[in-house]
Amino acid sequence: MTLGREQMIDDIERASSQLFDVLLRPVPNEWIELTLSLAQLKALYLVDSRGPMTVGTLGQTMQVQLPAASHVADSLVRLGFARRLKNANDRRCTYIQLTQRGEELVHRLRDVSTDAYRGVLAALSDEDLAAAHRGLLAMAAVAARESATGSDTLAAEPADGSAAGKRSGACLGAADIRDLEEEIS
């Protein structure tokens, strides 16, 4: 029996969710002992992934007002996870950059998930590993291409030209997330 495109997408989506549930089930000590707020953690990951940014850009990216972004940045500086850098050409412009301690924390938290993921991949048969390799490289290439073009949705139109699925937007609302959770369980 050959599965249709939408059925394969739904199956992959469900399997991905189940995989991440398993990978994230054992909460490592690094996460339990973490005393940062969600806003601080978001800021750490944003600055780590995108590099030094102004407090204004941090606020826009986090979708918070400038005073809230400045408060988050100040708290990360106080904790030693970030530092403020002045722009030599415009001293009013301040950038936030992770310190070595901040980079180490983000990488340590990310490594916990990476180690578990690598363990799952290592347990695959050679045939399944080759299929996962091909599929994930293809997905990464599409994501990189869409990101480079500034596209705000990765599922605007399927490669085969058929109508986009019901979850074509890049951002899901609360109702969409509840629907997904119900489908998976």
C-alpha positions in Angstrom: 0.0 0.0 0.0 1.4 3.4 -1.0 0.7 6.2 1.4 -0.4 9.6 0.1 1.6 12.7 0.6 -0.7 14.2 3.3 -0.7 10.8 5.2 3.1 10.7 5.1 3.4 14.3 6.4 0.9 13.5 9.2 2.8 10.3 10.1 6.1 12.1 10.2 4.6 14.9 12.3 3.2 12.4 14.8 6.4 10.4 14.9 8.5 13.5 15.4 6.3 14.5 18.3 6.6 11.1 19.8 10.4 11.1 19.3 10.8 14.4 21.1 8.5 13.3 23.9 10.9 10.4 24.5 14.0 12.5 24.1 12.8 15.1 26.6 11.2 12.7 29.1 14.3 12.3 31.3 14.9 15.8 32.6 18.6 16.1 33.2 20.0 17.9 36.2 21.2 20.8 34.1 17.5 21.7 33.4 16.3 20.9 36.9 18.9 23.1 38.5 18.4 25.9 36.1 17.2 29.1 37.9 16.7 31.3 34.9 13.3 32.6 33.8 11.8 31.6 30.5 12.5 35.1 29.2 16.2 34.8 30.2 16.5 31.4 28.6 14.9 32.6 25.4 17.3 35.6 25.3 20.3 33.3 25.8 19.3 31.0 23.0 18.5 34.0 20.7 21.9 35.7 21.3 23.7 32.4 21.0 22.0 31.5 17.6 22.0 35.0 16.1 25.1 36.6 17.6 25.4 39.9 19.4 22.3 42.1 19.0 21.0 45.4 20.2 18.6 45.4 23.2 16.0 46.7 20.8 16.4 43.8 18.4 16.3 41.4 21.3 13.0 42.9 22.4 11.6 42.8 18.8 12.6 39.2 18.4 11.2 38.2 21.8 8.1 40.3 21.0 8.4 42.3 24.2 8.7 46.0 24.9 12.2 47.7 25.1 12.1 48.0 29.0 11.3 44.3 29.4 14.2 43.4 27.0 16.5 45.7 28.8 15.5 44.1 32.1 16.2 40.6 30.7 19.6 41.8 29.3 20.5 43.4 32.6 19.7 40.2 34.6 21.9 38.1 32.2 24.7 40.6 32.6 24.3 40.5 36.4 24.4 36.7 36.3 27.6 36.7 34.2 25.9 35.1 31.1 26.1 38.2 28.9 27.9 41.5 28.6 26.9 44.8 27.1 29.1 46.1 24.3 29.1 49.8 23.2 29.1 50.6 19.5 32.3 52.6 18.8 30.4 54.7 16.2 27.3 55.3 18.2 27.7 55.1 22.0 23.9 55.1 22.5 23.7 51.8 20.7 24.4 48.9 23.1 24.8 45.3 22.0 24.2 42.1 24.1 26.8 39.4 23.6 27.1 36.1 25.5 30.1 35.6 27.8 32.0 32.3 27.7 29.8 31.3 30.7 26.6 32.0 28.8 27.9 30.1 25.7 28.9 27.1 27.8 25.4 27.0 29.5 23.6 27.1 26.2 25.8 24.5 24.7 25.6 22.2 27.8 21.8 22.4 27.7 21.7 21.7 24.0 24.2 18.8 24.3 21.8 17.0 26.6 19.2 16.7 23.8 21.9 16.1 21.2 23.3 13.1 23.1 19.9 11.5 23.4 19.2 12.1 19.7 22.5 10.6 18.7 21.7 7.5 20.8 18.4 7.0 18.9 20.1 7.4 15.6 22.9 4.9 16.6 20.2 2.3 17.4 18.7 2.4 13.9 19.5 -0.3 11.3 21.9 0.8 8.5 18.9 0.9 6.1 16.8 3.1 8.4 19.8 5.3 9.2 20.4 5.9 5.5 16.7 6.8 5.0 16.8 9.2 8.0 20.0 10.7 6.7 18.5 11.3 3.3 15.3 12.7 4.6 16.7 15.0 7.3 19.3 16.4 4.9 16.5 17.2 2.4 14.5 18.8 5.1 17.4 20.9 6.3 18.1 22.0 2.7 14.5 23.2 2.3 14.6 25.0 5.7 17.9 26.7 4.8 16.6 27.7 1.4 13.4 29.2 2.9 15.3 30.9 5.7 17.7 32.5 3.2 14.8 33.9 1.1 13.2 35.4 4.2 10.1 33.3 3.8 7.7 33.4 6.7 6.3 30.0 6.0 7.9 26.7 5.1 4.8 25.0 4.0 3.2 27.6 1.7 3.1 25.1 -1.2 4.1 21.5 -1.3 6.8 20.5 -3.8 4.3 18.6 -5.9 2.2 21.7 -6.5 -0.8 20.4 -4.7 -2.8 22.5 -2.3 -1.1 23.2 1.0 -2.2 21.3 4.1 -4.3 22.8 6.8 -1.2 23.6 8.9 0.6 25.6 6.3 1.4 28.6 8.5 4.7 29.0 10.2 3.1 29.9 13.5 0.4 27.8 15.1 -2.3 29.2 17.4 -3.3 27.7 20.7 -6.3 25.9 19.0 -4.0 24.4 16.4 -1.6 23.1 19.1 -4.5 21.6 21.0 -5.7 19.9 17.8 -2.2 18.5 17.3 -1.9 17.2 20.8 -5.3 15.5 20.6 -4.3 13.8 17.3 -1.1 12.5 18.7 -2.6 11.1 21.9 
